[in-house]
Amino acid sequence: MTAPLPLLVLGKGRDLHTERGVECPGELPAASDPGLVERARAAKMALGDQVFVLGHHYQRDEVIEFADTTGDSFKLAREAAARPDAPYIVFCGVHFMAESADILTSDQQTVILPDLAAGCSMADMAAIAQVEDAWLDLQDAGVADVTVPVTYMNSSAAIKAFTGRHGGTICTSSNAKTALSWAFGERGDGQVAGGTGKVLFLPDQHLGRNTYVRDLGGRLDECVVFDPHRPMGGLTREQLRDARMILWRGHCSVHGRFSVEAVEAARREIPDVLVIVHPECRHEVVELADEVGSTEKIIKTIAAAPAGTSWVVGTELNLVRRLAQQFPEQRIAFLEKNVCYCSTMNRIDLPHLVWALESLVEGRVVNPIHVDPVVAGHARTALDQMLALPGETHKD
């Protein structure tokens, strides 16, 4: 068996060639006290059908053990909405996911996030005031009337609401191609090559670029990056008028770390290796991969692969390690030698989960997530538009 690529764990080492260009902050917390496992079991048993626990794929194993269902963000939000008899939804994920669950569930249900510090750096890269200002810039450039906002699920409720107000749609990494095709038809002639419509894609530039170029056959030179920290996004009116894809300057702090050098090293060091990456990775990395797809697609692809297959996987490390444990007949390694867990996702640990569950047993609701009703209404409009798109809409 081939040895896995060497890893640099959180806070130990630097790689200035990654998108963030700095070492990951802090250490991954140590495994929780085994006594907490019994407390979690006891609290969950005492609550019974009153609580439904959702576990995102990127959570640690100690949390996934207590999830009633696992998946990606929108799938989990819909799972919660499909269980209206459960008054409490404990979402082991990050803040924007819990917001989506609150939007989709009934007023009689309460969504709980075990640690309110579990945010998402990508979602935080698009503040609502910045996006509203950007739309004014598009109006000033005379292109807003032919532009449809398409917002990735990994965004705040406020950005989803902006999208709903301006006639756009939400997308996941599974249905981004369908969402973009729909958007180009809404404001233009439905064509990519030589068409007239435009898309403002929020907040992940890489998913937008990869989908437009790889899946729809668009050109890289038809994509521009809007930097909210610069006047007019750092673009001229002519650049905005000529562009088909106006990409927000945002990225995933985990997937942005995967590099061309890591792919090349894997191919040198692991015979007959297959490279599979998430479309949140940079375009040059995606171009070198054998397979590209959402978290769900990565899981299904590896599960269906023949025994003895060698894979390097470009997505969050907790999931990659879980895949290696689930499919020992395959050789599965993490793509990048410089490891960065999703540090905000990992804030949901067993101590926080136990605290949330035991508080419910005692009759206290901690860390409820409540989206403003007006914001929720507009965000629901954008989510409903996604649900109306043809094909898969429940995976991201």
BANUMI-106662 format. One record per residue (C-alpha): residue in one letter; z, y, x. Coordinates in steps of 0.5 Angstrom, whole numbers, plus 500, padded with zeros to 3 digits. Layout:
<rs>
AZYX ...
</rs>
This chain:
<rs>
M500500500 T498507503 A504511504 P504518500 L503524502 P508528506 L512533501 L516539502 V521539497 L524546493 G526551498 K524547504 G518550508 R513555506 D505555505 L502562505 H496559503 T498557496 E497562490 R504564490 G504565497 V512564498 E517558498 C520555491 P526559489 G532555490 E534547490 L533542484 P539541482 A542534483 A542528478 S548530473 D554526472 P553519469 G559521464 L554526461 V550520459 E555517454 R557524452 A550525450 R549518446 A555519443 A553526440 K546524438 M549518434 A554523431 L549528429 G544522426 D538525422 Q541532423 V538533429 F531531432 V530532440 L523534443 G522532450 H516536454 H512531459 Y515536465 Q522534463 R526530468 D528523466 E535524464 V533529459 I527525456 E531519455 F534522449 A528525446 D526522440 T519524441 T515526448 G509530449 D506537450 S508544447 F503544441 K504537439 L512537439 A512543435 R508540430 E512533430 A518538429 A514541423 A513534420 R520532420 P523538415 D529533413 A532535420 P536541420 Y536542427 I530541432 V533541440 F527543444 C527541451 G522545454 V521552455 H522559451 F514559448 M514552446 A521553442 E518560439 S512556437 A516550433 D520556430 I513559427 L511552425 T518549422 S521551415 D526557414 Q531551413 Q530549420 T533551426 V530551433 I535550439 L533551446 P539548451 D538554456 L535561454 A533562461 A528556461 G522561461 C515560463 S512565469 M505564466 A507567459 D511572462 M505575466 A502577459 A507582456 I505585449 A505592451 Q500590457 V495587452 E495592447 D494597453 A488592455 W485592448 L485600448 D481599455 L476595452 Q475600446 D474605451 A469601454 G465600448 V466592448 A472591443 D468590437 V464584440 T470581444 V475576441 P481574444 V483567445 T490565447 Y492559451 M498556447 N502558454 S504565451 S509568447 A509569440 A508576441 I501575444 K500570439 A501575434 F496580437 T491574437 G492573430 R491581428 H485581432 G481575429 G482570435 T485563436 I490560440 C487554444 T490548448 S487545454 S484540450 N480544445 A479550450 K471549450 T471548442 A475555441 L471558446 S465556443 W467558436 A469565439 F462566442 G460565435 E465570431 R462576435 G456574438 D450570437 G454564439 Q450563445 V453562452 A447563456 G444570455 G449571449 T452577446 G459575445 K465576449 V472573450 L479576452 F482570455 L490570455 P494569460 D491563464 Q485565468 H484559471 L483555464 G479560462 R474560468 N474552468 T472552461 Y467557461 V463555467 R464547467 D464545460 L460551457 G455552463 G457559464 R456563470 L462565475 D459572476 E460573468 C467572469 V471578471 V479578472 F483584468 D489586472 P494589468 H497593473 R491597475 P488602471 M482599466 G484592469 G481594476 L474594473 T469599471 R466600464 E460597467 Q463590469 L467590462 R460591459 D456586463 A462580463 R462575458 M469572460 I474577461 L480573464 W487576464 R490576471 G495570470 H496563472 C501557472 S506557478 V506550479 H498548478 G496554482 R499551488 F494545489 S489547494 V482545497 E486542503 A490538499 V484534496 E481534503 A487531506 A488526500 R481523501 R482523509 E488519508 I488515502 P482510502 D478510495 V482515492 L481518485 V483525484 I485528477 V488535476 H490539470 P485545468 E490550470 C488549477 R484554481 H476553480 E475550487 V480545486 V477543480 E470542482 L473537488 A476533483 D474526480 E477527473 V480534470 G484534464 S490536460 T497532461 E495528455 K488526458 I492525465 I497520462 K491516458 T486516464 I491513469 A494508463 A487505462 A485505470 P485498473 A490495477 G490497484 T487504483 S489509488 W490516485 V493523487 V495527481 G495535481 T500536475 E508537475 L512533479 N516530474 L511527470 V507524476 R513521479 R514518472 L507515472 A508512478 Q514508475 Q510506469 F504504472 P507500479 E500496479 Q497503481 R498507487 I500514485 A502520489 F503527488 L497531490 E500537494 K505536500 N508542498 V512540492 C514545487 Y517543480 C517547474 S523551476 T524554469 M522547465 N528544470 R533549467 I534544461 D538539464 L543534461 P549538462 H545544457 L543538453 V550535452 W553542451 A547544445 L549537442 E556537442 S556544439 L552542433 V557536432 E563542432 G559546427 R556551432 V549553433 V548555440 N541558443 P538559436 I530561437 H528566431 V521569431 D521576428 P518574421 V512579422 V510577429 A511570426 G506571420 H501574425 A502568430 R501563425 T494566423 A492565430 L495558430 D492556423 Q485558426 M486553431 L488548426 A481550423 L477548429 P473542429 G476536434 E482535437 T487541436 H494537437 K494536445 D495541450 
</rs>
